[in-house]
C-alpha cells in the first residue's frame, strides 16, 4: 500500500461519502465493458476476522453500482478532554499540543480488538524503534520496553499489555474523523489481449526523487519527484500525458487492466488484486508516484453539482463516471497524481512501514501527528470504527491531527464497510510510558 509520498497504502486512501477519493480509498469491480471478455469469474471474498454480514448468493459479482454501503450500527463516542486552542497552522503533534487521556483500562477495548492490535504492534516494532518520529512525540528507544514485552506476551492477556505498557494521550482537541479503505479486486491480465487494453505501469526509469534537505536545512524532510529535461529538472508527466502515451519506452508494463475506471480507483487505493482470465490472482502494490498533487474527484463532482441526492458515495460516483464516459475521463484526469505498481509475492498488502496490513486493525494516519506503528484507540459514532487500531499506513489525503483511514481487508463485506465509512468521534494515541512522562513534564503548568 504505500508510499513515498502519497496516495495510497502504498495506498492506499478511502471511499467515504463526501470524503471519497480523498484518502486511501476502495477499489471496485464494475460491470463488464463492451470490449471486455464475455465472461469473467466472480471474485471470491477473502477471509476476514469477523464476518458482519452474509455475502449475497449470486453468480453476478456485486459492484459499486449495485452494492449498497453497509448500514452502520450507531454508537455514542466518548467525549474528548478539554484542551487549549491549537495554534493555527500546527504541522506536528507537538505543535498541536497534547493532553492526558483516560486510563487505558477504562477504555472499552474488546479482547478480539486487543489481540489483533497486539499482533500488529509486534510486527511494527522493528520500524518503530528504527524510524525517526516525525510527530515529535517519541524517540526510538521509548518503544523498546513495550516491544520487548510484546515479543512473548500471551494473546489471551492482550488487554493488560496495552494497559500496562502505554499511556493514552489526546492530540489537540481529539476530535477524530475516519474513512475506510480495503484491498480491491479488478479484472486484469499479465499479457495484453482483447478486452485488456489499459496498461498498469511499473516505476519509470527516468523518475527521480530529490531530497531537498540535502540542499537546504530549511527544506529538511521535503522531497520532490520529477525528471531531467535537457539541463532542467522538471515535474514528471501528469495523468493526462501518461494516458496519452508519455511513458512509452520509459516504464515497464507489469499487467493490463480491463477498464480505465477500475485502475483509476485502484491507484487511489494503492494496492489490490487482479483477477486473471484463467481465474488466478495477481497481487500488485504501490511502487512509486509521479510527484503530482492528489485531487479527490468526489469533491470536484459534488462542488459542480454533478452528484444528486444520495449519489455522494463510491457507488454514486462510479455510476456517474460510467454513465458519462467522456466527461468522466476528463474529471479523472483532473487528478494529476499517477501511481506506479509492482507485483507482490509475499505477505501483503503492504503499508507505509513496509509491513503487511491487517483488516479491522490497521489504520492510516498522518505521520506528523501519529507515530507510525503506534496503537490508536478510536471512540466513534459507529460501532465498527470504534476500537483499538495500529497506525501502519499513510494516505495522500490523510492529513492533520485525528484524521484516520480504517483498513477492512478484502472481499464483499470489506468493500461494503469501506464504501460507507464516515465516522466521527474521539481519538487517543497510546504512547510508551517514557514518552508520555516526557510530554507531561514539558507541559506548561495550568
Secondary structure, 3 states (H helix, E strand, C coil): CCCCCCCCCCCCCECCCCCCCCECCCCCCCCCCCCCCCCCCCCCCCCCCCCCCCCCCCCCCCCCCCCCCCCCCECCCCCCCCCCCCCCCCCCHHHHCEEECCCHHHCCCCHHHHHHHHHHHHHHHHHHHHCCCCCCCCCHHHHHHHHHHHCCCCHHHHHHHHHHHEEEEEECCCEEEEEEEEEEEEEEECCCECCECEEEECCCCCCEEEEHHHCCHHHCCCEEEEEEECCEEEECCCHHHHHCCCCCCCCCEEEEECCHHHHHHHHHHCEEEEECCCCCEEEEEEEEECCCCCCCHHHHHHHCCCCCCCCCCHHHHHHHHHHCHHHHHHHHHCCCCCEEEEEECCCCCECCCCCECCCCCEEEECCCCCCCCCEEEEEECEHHHCEEEEEEECCCCCCCCCEEEEEEEECHHHHHHHHHCCEEEEEEEEEEHHHHHHHHHHCCCC
